[in-house]
Amino acid sequence: MKFYIGCSGWSYSGWKGPFYPPNLESSEWLGYYSQIFDYVEIDSSFYRIPNQFMVKNWFRKTPDSFRFTAKFPKVITHDKHLVDVDKEVQVFLNNIKPLHKKTLALLIQLPPSMEIMPGLEGLRQLVPLLDKRFRYAIEVRHQSWFQDLAYNFFANNNICMVWSQLAGIRTPPIVTTDFLYIRFIGDRSIDEKDFGKIQKDRISEMNKWAGRIKKVEKEKKGGRGGGEGEEISLAMIAANNHYAGFGPGTANMFRSMVGLPEVSWTYQQQQQQTTDSSLHFKNQNGKRQKRLTDFIE
């Protein structure tokens, strides 16, 4: 199984110092990020449809081996609830097309209020509009979706049901395609200004998710609706800052849990009254530094 593990978004001012060098311009953040992680989930596409100039910039600033997933715009999912969205879907898919070769999947994130009905009816109208060159994943946030009716629809249309962990809901580990998409989301209790450090101990929870992935990998099956004997070839994992406080730290810990080496970056230490909670990562010069897991607060 090929893993792509990274963060949900990269444009966070709270990462300046703990992740980005303090003097690095925001226009250079993606290029810097892509030298450390090989995957990112585009969060900004949820808030507005990106134009082609922006999309081509994302392609240009990242290495050939770098990969993206991108959220469907909320005008499609949250504002119009999948109804009469032909124009918006066409514009979004056309604008994201220059990133096709680096895109692992497009994410359809549904609002918490959307139940399985009329959600499925909206998806039946949406599926014919989709560009088959992309993979698709769907994140449902209402308990009514957790039944065979939904699982079979996703499997029949080759749509991955995202495994996500939010404050009040945890998706059952049902597999509907030959790839997995896991999102560590959490709640909104951590303020954006504090996004530069791990603040919640999520190790036990993440170990359980890692165990579920390993179980699927071992069984080499698609699970319910995935087809007997169908191997899972790909897993993408996106860590949100709200989950534990620091997306890069969460992603790094999960890499270790699935048997991948932790990535490293140079921590730019800022002036502080104390250094007890300073996070130091091993840089290429081999300076004495500690692992992130030693600093869970």
Secondary structure, DSSP 8 states (H G I E B T S, - for coil): -EEEEEEE-S--GGGBTTTB-TT--GGGHHHHHTTT-SEEEE-GGGTS---HHHHHHHHHTS-TT-EEEEE--HIIIIISTTSS-HHHHHHHHHHHGGGGGGEEEEEEE--TT--HHHHHHHHHHHGGGS-TTS-EEEE--SGGG-SHHHHHHHHHTTEEE-EEEESS-B------SSEEEEEEEE-S-S-GGGTTS--S--HHHHHHHHHHHHHHHHHTS--TTT-TT----EEEEEE-HHHHS-HHHHHHHHHHHTT-------------S--TT------TT------GGGG--
